Amino acid sequence: MDQAALANDMELHGRLDYEFHLEIFRATGNNVFVLVYEVTRKMFRQHTTILNEEFFKKAIVQKEGDDVHWRLYRAIREKDLETCRACYVEMLYFREDPQPDLL
């Protein structure tokens, strides 16, 4: 995803973003999560396309490894649930300021 972002390739970045999150859902072992995510694929892809446009406009991804997805990956690896939650809140609500106090 980093290379797609650096190349300003929103289509590739969106596809890889969807696949990244699908793998997270699969890793939960909860088939309902996977099914819901796959059924709502078009909606999520539209949502991420809009968010990606904002990412690229604001140049949030400026260098390889400098992306919230890397923080999420490391948090999952370290089983840091609070950081995982914070990463998802940041990804879904980064356009809002301040971010909502969810959960």
N, C-alpha and C positions, 0 to 999 in steps of 0.2 A: 504494500500500500504506500510505503514511503516513496518508492520510485515513481509510482503513478502520481502522487501528489506533487513531487518535485518537477515532474514533466507536465503538470497541469492537465492531466488526463482524467477528467471527472468521470467519464463513463467507466474506465477501468477501475478507478478508485472506488466507485459505487458498487461495482460487482464484487471486488475484493472485500469491501466493507461488509456487504451482505454475507459473504462466505465466512468471514471471520466470526461474525456473531452467530451464524448457524452452527459453527463448530463448538462455540461456547454452549449453545443450547443442547447440542448432542452430548457434550461432555457431562451434562447434568444427569444423564440417564433418564430424564423425564420425557417420555415420548409425546406427551401433551404439549410441552413447550415447543418441541420440534415441529409438530403438526401445525400449531397455531402460527408459528413463524413462517413456515412454508406456505400455508394457506393465505397469509397476509403479505406475501412477498412483494406484490406490486405496490401496496401501500407503503411498506418499509423502504422500498427502492425509491419511491417518489420523495419520501421524507428525507432520506439520506442525500438525494440529489440536491434538494433545497439546502440542506445543511452544508454539503460539500461546497456549494457555490459560495456560501458565507465563509467557510474555512479558507477557500482560495482567495477571496476578495480581501480578507483580513490577514492573509499570509500567516496563518496560525502554524501551518506545517512549514518550517523554514529549513530544516535539515533532517537528515535521516535519523530516525530514532526519537525525534522530538514531536511525539504525537500521543494523545491520550490513550490510544490503543496499546501502545507499549507499556504505559503505566498500568492499564487494566490487565494485560498479559502477566506482568510481574506480580501484581496483586493476587491474581488467581494462582500463580505458581507458589506464592508464599502463603496462600490461604488467608489473605487479609480481606475479610468480607466488608469492612467499613470502607476501605479504599476502593474496592470493586463498586460498591454502591455510589460512592462519590464520583467515580469515573463515569458511570452511566448517567448520573444526574448532570454532570458536566457535558456529556455528549448530547443529551436530549434537550437541555435547557441553556446551552451556552449563549444563545442570543438574548436571553433574559438577564437583567441585571437589577438587583441581585438574584442569585439562584434561589428557587423556592426551597423551603425546608420540608423535604419529603421524608416520610416515614420517620 
